[in-house]
Amino acid sequence: MLNRKGQTLVEYVLIISLVTVVAIAAVRIFGGYLKDSITKMSCSMVGKEYVESNTIGKAYCKGDEDKLFE
């Protein structure tokens, strides 16, 4: 009985590890696109013009050039 509980615990840890790796990979792949879409929404909310960039994840609101992080 004790052996089966340990096996179940190991299975849960493996599943959680797999989900974590997939989530990190998804954020790394789609993170720039997500950042650009959030920036686009925030620009429209504050009434500023959205400026696209050639690089994914580097778009900004017009007038906020001095606040960019490099």
Buried (B, 14 or more C-beta within 10 A) or exposed (E): EEEEEEEEEEEEEEEEEEEEEEEEEEEEEEEBEEBBEEBBEEBEEEEBEBBEEEEEEBBBBEEBEEEEEE
